[in-house]
Amino acid sequence: MDSIDKLASAITMVEEARGVPLSASCVVHRGEMLELLDEARAALPADFESAQKIIAARDAIVDEGRLSAEQMISIAREDVARMVEQTSIVQIARDEARKILDEARDQALQEKAEVEEYIDGRLATLEVILNKTSDAVARGRERLAGAGDKDALAQLSDAD
């Protein structure tokens, strides 16, 4: 029996003791009561020491739990911050990629228009050259056709 049980037994003994008439006193066997109280007193230091060890262990467990919880919260906050940062980095990268693609499309359209304008200019120049060449060829053919007639007339006049 520990000190609490011994004290409970002493209280029960007093409660069940025969009362003295017209008084709040009771008759208790002195030897039995003193023996119970001595045993309780003897058990108290051991019980207190056990209680202190339990309290110290409880405090250590609570402190360890608190420290662990604080570490978990700190890690969770870092993870959240990293995720938010990664999310913002990803969004910035997507925005930058969209901007680069838009600029590339605009530049491609501009360069396409410039190339088409250049090609149209070259074709126009070629058309002019071809028209002049065609005109020169036509004039040359006409001369050749007319020169043959002159040669025939020249031959006729020489024959005369």
DAVENFEN-V318338 format. One record per backbone hydrogen bond with DSSP energy under -0.5 kcal/mol. NH is the residue of the N-H (numbers start at 0). CO is the residue of the C=O. If there is no record, write none. Layout:
NH:CO + NH:CO
//
This chain:
5:1 + 6:2 + 7:3 + 8:4 + 9:5 + 10:6 + 11:7 + 12:8 + 13:9 + 14:10 + 15:11 + 16:12 + 16:13 + 17:26 + 19:24 + 22:19 + 26:17 + 27:25 + 29:27 + 32:28 + 33:29 + 34:30 + 35:31 + 36:32 + 37:33 + 38:34 + 39:35 + 40:36 + 41:37 + 42:38 + 43:39 + 44:40 + 45:41 + 46:42 + 47:43 + 48:44 + 49:45 + 50:46 + 51:47 + 52:48 + 53:49 + 54:50 + 55:51 + 56:52 + 57:53 + 58:54 + 59:55 + 60:56 + 61:57 + 62:58 + 63:59 + 64:60 + 65:61 + 66:62 + 67:63 + 68:64 + 69:65 + 70:66 + 71:67 + 72:68 + 73:69 + 74:70 + 75:71 + 76:72 + 77:73 + 78:74 + 79:75 + 80:76 + 81:77 + 82:78 + 83:79 + 84:80 + 85:81 + 86:82 + 87:83 + 88:84 + 89:85 + 90:86 + 91:87 + 92:88 + 93:89 + 94:90 + 95:91 + 96:92 + 97:93 + 98:94 + 99:95 + 100:96 + 101:97 + 102:98 + 103:99 + 104:100 + 105:101 + 106:102 + 107:103 + 108:104 + 109:105 + 110:106 + 111:107 + 112:108 + 113:109 + 114:110 + 115:111 + 116:112 + 117:113 + 118:114 + 119:115 + 120:116 + 121:117 + 122:118 + 123:119 + 124:120 + 125:121 + 126:122 + 127:123 + 128:124 + 129:125 + 130:126 + 131:127 + 132:128 + 133:129 + 134:130 + 135:131 + 136:132 + 137:133 + 138:134 + 139:135 + 140:136 + 141:137 + 142:138 + 143:139 + 144:140 + 145:141 + 146:142 + 147:143 + 148:144 + 149:145 + 150:146 + 151:147 + 152:148 + 153:149 + 154:150 + 155:151 + 156:152 + 157:153 + 158:154 + 159:155
//
